[in-house]
């Protein structure tokens, strides 16, 4: 496999494309292999444009992460402050 195919495959795994849109995932891999398999600049540009569009669609379809974003960070900080305030109010 080539660099574009490897990178595309890794992102597809992160996006859970096999569960959300397996056909689009296969299309993305096919386009990535086409890019890796040619030296023609025009073919690379066309396949690259299509790959970018397919990956954008897959990112939109990807399930939302359950934790790790900034909203979760803010919620965790708030919970920590509340726990500290309760402990202080309880005399601890």
Rosetta constraint file for C-alpha pairs under 8 A:
AtomPair CA 1 CA 5 HARMONIC 6.12 0.50
AtomPair CA 1 CA 6 HARMONIC 6.53 0.50
AtomPair CA 1 CA 33 HARMONIC 7.47 0.50
AtomPair CA 1 CA 36 HARMONIC 7.77 0.50
AtomPair CA 2 CA 6 HARMONIC 6.12 0.50
AtomPair CA 2 CA 33 HARMONIC 7.19 0.50
AtomPair CA 2 CA 36 HARMONIC 5.38 0.50
AtomPair CA 2 CA 37 HARMONIC 7.93 0.50
AtomPair CA 3 CA 7 HARMONIC 6.13 0.50
AtomPair CA 3 CA 36 HARMONIC 7.11 0.50
AtomPair CA 4 CA 8 HARMONIC 5.98 0.50
AtomPair CA 4 CA 32 HARMONIC 5.54 0.50
AtomPair CA 4 CA 33 HARMONIC 7.34 0.50
AtomPair CA 4 CA 35 HARMONIC 7.17 0.50
AtomPair CA 4 CA 36 HARMONIC 6.27 0.50
AtomPair CA 5 CA 9 HARMONIC 5.99 0.50
AtomPair CA 5 CA 29 HARMONIC 6.23 0.50
AtomPair CA 5 CA 32 HARMONIC 4.80 0.50
AtomPair CA 5 CA 33 HARMONIC 5.60 0.50
AtomPair CA 5 CA 36 HARMONIC 6.97 0.50
AtomPair CA 6 CA 10 HARMONIC 6.21 0.50
AtomPair CA 7 CA 11 HARMONIC 6.30 0.50
AtomPair CA 8 CA 12 HARMONIC 6.12 0.50
AtomPair CA 8 CA 28 HARMONIC 7.25 0.50
AtomPair CA 8 CA 29 HARMONIC 6.65 0.50
AtomPair CA 8 CA 32 HARMONIC 6.84 0.50
AtomPair CA 9 CA 13 HARMONIC 6.35 0.50
AtomPair CA 9 CA 29 HARMONIC 6.78 0.50
AtomPair CA 10 CA 14 HARMONIC 6.54 0.50
AtomPair CA 11 CA 15 HARMONIC 6.15 0.50
AtomPair CA 12 CA 16 HARMONIC 6.08 0.50
AtomPair CA 12 CA 17 HARMONIC 5.34 0.50
AtomPair CA 12 CA 18 HARMONIC 7.62 0.50
AtomPair CA 12 CA 25 HARMONIC 6.63 0.50
AtomPair CA 13 CA 17 HARMONIC 6.52 0.50
AtomPair CA 13 CA 18 HARMONIC 7.59 0.50
AtomPair CA 15 CA 58 HARMONIC 7.27 0.50
AtomPair CA 15 CA 59 HARMONIC 6.65 0.50
AtomPair CA 15 CA 62 HARMONIC 5.24 0.50
AtomPair CA 15 CA 63 HARMONIC 7.32 0.50
AtomPair CA 16 CA 20 HARMONIC 6.42 0.50
AtomPair CA 16 CA 62 HARMONIC 6.57 0.50
AtomPair CA 16 CA 63 HARMONIC 7.63 0.50
AtomPair CA 17 CA 21 HARMONIC 5.21 0.50
AtomPair CA 17 CA 22 HARMONIC 5.69 0.50
AtomPair CA 17 CA 24 HARMONIC 7.65 0.50
AtomPair CA 17 CA 25 HARMONIC 5.65 0.50
AtomPair CA 17 CA 58 HARMONIC 6.81 0.50
AtomPair CA 17 CA 62 HARMONIC 7.01 0.50
AtomPair CA 18 CA 22 HARMONIC 4.44 0.50
AtomPair CA 18 CA 25 HARMONIC 6.65 0.50
AtomPair CA 20 CA 61 HARMONIC 6.63 0.50
AtomPair CA 20 CA 62 HARMONIC 6.69 0.50
AtomPair CA 20 CA 63 HARMONIC 7.95 0.50
AtomPair CA 21 CA 25 HARMONIC 6.29 0.50
AtomPair CA 21 CA 58 HARMONIC 7.23 0.50
AtomPair CA 21 CA 61 HARMONIC 7.66 0.50
AtomPair CA 22 CA 26 HARMONIC 6.23 0.50
AtomPair CA 23 CA 27 HARMONIC 6.22 0.50
AtomPair CA 24 CA 28 HARMONIC 6.11 0.50
AtomPair CA 24 CA 54 HARMONIC 6.70 0.50
AtomPair CA 24 CA 58 HARMONIC 7.16 0.50
AtomPair CA 25 CA 29 HARMONIC 6.35 0.50
AtomPair CA 25 CA 58 HARMONIC 7.62 0.50
AtomPair CA 26 CA 30 HARMONIC 6.11 0.50
AtomPair CA 27 CA 31 HARMONIC 6.19 0.50
AtomPair CA 27 CA 54 HARMONIC 7.74 0.50
AtomPair CA 28 CA 32 HARMONIC 6.13 0.50
AtomPair CA 28 CA 51 HARMONIC 5.73 0.50
AtomPair CA 28 CA 54 HARMONIC 6.30 0.50
AtomPair CA 28 CA 55 HARMONIC 6.89 0.50
AtomPair CA 29 CA 33 HARMONIC 6.11 0.50
AtomPair CA 30 CA 34 HARMONIC 6.24 0.50
AtomPair CA 31 CA 35 HARMONIC 6.29 0.50
AtomPair CA 31 CA 47 HARMONIC 5.77 0.50
AtomPair CA 31 CA 48 HARMONIC 7.47 0.50
AtomPair CA 31 CA 50 HARMONIC 7.52 0.50
AtomPair CA 31 CA 51 HARMONIC 5.94 0.50
AtomPair CA 32 CA 36 HARMONIC 6.25 0.50
AtomPair CA 32 CA 47 HARMONIC 7.61 0.50
AtomPair CA 32 CA 48 HARMONIC 7.76 0.50
AtomPair CA 32 CA 51 HARMONIC 6.99 0.50
AtomPair CA 33 CA 37 HARMONIC 5.91 0.50
AtomPair CA 34 CA 38 HARMONIC 6.44 0.50
AtomPair CA 34 CA 44 HARMONIC 7.71 0.50
AtomPair CA 34 CA 47 HARMONIC 7.04 0.50
AtomPair CA 35 CA 43 HARMONIC 7.36 0.50
AtomPair CA 35 CA 44 HARMONIC 5.19 0.50
AtomPair CA 35 CA 47 HARMONIC 6.30 0.50
AtomPair CA 35 CA 48 HARMONIC 6.98 0.50
AtomPair CA 38 CA 43 HARMONIC 7.31 0.50
AtomPair CA 38 CA 44 HARMONIC 7.06 0.50
AtomPair CA 39 CA 43 HARMONIC 7.94 0.50
AtomPair CA 39 CA 44 HARMONIC 7.34 0.50
AtomPair CA 40 CA 44 HARMONIC 6.24 0.50
AtomPair CA 41 CA 45 HARMONIC 6.10 0.50
AtomPair CA 42 CA 46 HARMONIC 6.22 0.50
AtomPair CA 43 CA 47 HARMONIC 6.03 0.50
AtomPair CA 44 CA 48 HARMONIC 5.71 0.50
AtomPair CA 45 CA 49 HARMONIC 6.10 0.50
AtomPair CA 46 CA 50 HARMONIC 6.39 0.50
AtomPair CA 47 CA 51 HARMONIC 5.96 0.50
AtomPair CA 48 CA 52 HARMONIC 6.04 0.50
AtomPair CA 49 CA 53 HARMONIC 6.40 0.50
AtomPair CA 50 CA 54 HARMONIC 6.19 0.50
AtomPair CA 51 CA 55 HARMONIC 6.04 0.50
AtomPair CA 52 CA 56 HARMONIC 6.16 0.50
AtomPair CA 53 CA 57 HARMONIC 6.37 0.50
AtomPair CA 54 CA 58 HARMONIC 6.26 0.50
AtomPair CA 55 CA 59 HARMONIC 6.10 0.50
AtomPair CA 56 CA 60 HARMONIC 6.40 0.50
AtomPair CA 57 CA 61 HARMONIC 6.43 0.50
AtomPair CA 58 CA 62 HARMONIC 6.09 0.50
AtomPair CA 65 CA 69 HARMONIC 7.82 0.50
AtomPair CA 67 CA 72 HARMONIC 6.00 0.50
AtomPair CA 68 CA 72 HARMONIC 6.05 0.50
AtomPair CA 68 CA 73 HARMONIC 6.92 0.50
AtomPair CA 69 CA 73 HARMONIC 6.46 0.50
AtomPair CA 70 CA 74 HARMONIC 6.23 0.50
AtomPair CA 71 CA 75 HARMONIC 6.21 0.50
AtomPair CA 72 CA 76 HARMONIC 6.08 0.50
AtomPair CA 73 CA 77 HARMONIC 6.26 0.50
AtomPair CA 74 CA 78 HARMONIC 6.17 0.50
AtomPair CA 75 CA 79 HARMONIC 6.16 0.50
AtomPair CA 76 CA 80 HARMONIC 6.17 0.50
AtomPair CA 77 CA 81 HARMONIC 6.25 0.50
AtomPair CA 78 CA 82 HARMONIC 6.15 0.50
AtomPair CA 79 CA 83 HARMONIC 6.14 0.50
AtomPair CA 80 CA 84 HARMONIC 6.24 0.50
AtomPair CA 81 CA 85 HARMONIC 6.13 0.50
AtomPair CA 82 CA 86 HARMONIC 6.15 0.50
AtomPair CA 83 CA 87 HARMONIC 6.15 0.50
AtomPair CA 84 CA 88 HARMONIC 6.13 0.50
AtomPair CA 85 CA 89 HARMONIC 6.04 0.50
AtomPair CA 86 CA 90 HARMONIC 6.08 0.50
AtomPair CA 87 CA 91 HARMONIC 6.51 0.50
AtomPair CA 87 CA 92 HARMONIC 5.23 0.50
AtomPair CA 88 CA 92 HARMONIC 5.14 0.50
